[in-house]
Amino acid sequence: MLKQVWTNLVLPLLGRPSRFQVAALCHRRAPAGDAPEILMITSRETGRWILPKGWPKAGHGAADMAAQEAWEEAGVRAGLVRPDPVGRYRYTKRLKGGVPVATDVEVFAVEVAALDDFFPESAERRRRWMSPAEAAEAVEEPELKALLGSFSAGFPA
């Protein structure tokens, strides 16, 4: 029985190719100074702090899709959206049914021009402005922690 579980369940999971998502690192200058703030949102299932992210769509650029996810998940009206990713991280996404799959995420800096109170997922998520250090502390993924914690050094002018 153990051999069947290993052969039929564990080995196929280990051999799955990684998936790809895009994320929005939504930012603004803090109201009381020049320091950056990062907008974090909660995940729908676990309530963990995350960046808005989602699957790319054919015919749409990755940066544009990141801005779209920022709108749908956080109500962000985007200002400047940088066309090149500011970083990348990997996490384990749980698909429907609990199947884990490695997922690579490209992160795009999205300047927040305004926040809407009502947006597609407003009833399902919370959002909070955090310093880069607070945002880094709030997430679990080591590569994302490093990216968020160092964001102030590369804060766009």
Stockholm file with secondary structure:
# STOCKHOLM 1.0

chainA/1-157         MLKQVWTNLVLPLLGRPSRFQVAALCHRRAPAGDAPEILMITSRETGRWILPKGWPKAGHGAADMAAQEAWEEAGVRAGLVRPDPVGRYRYTKRLKGGVPVATDVEVFAVEVAALDDFFPESAERRRRWMSPAEAAEAVEEPELKALLGSFSAGFPA
#=GR chainA/1-157 SS CHHHHIIIIIHHHHTCCCEEEEEEEEEEECTTSSCEEEEEEECTTTCCEECCEECCCTTSCHHHHHHHHHHHHHCEEEEEECSSCSEEEEEEEECTTSCEEEEEEEEEEEEEEEECSCCTTTTTCCEEEECHHHHHHHCCCHHHHHHHHTGGGGCCC
#=GC SS_cons         CHHHHIIIIIHHHHTCCCEEEEEEEEEEECTTSSCEEEEEEECTTTCCEECCEECCCTTSCHHHHHHHHHHHHHCEEEEEECSSCSEEEEEEEECTTSCEEEEEEEEEEEEEEEECSCCTTTTTCCEEEECHHHHHHHCCCHHHHHHHHTGGGGCCC
//
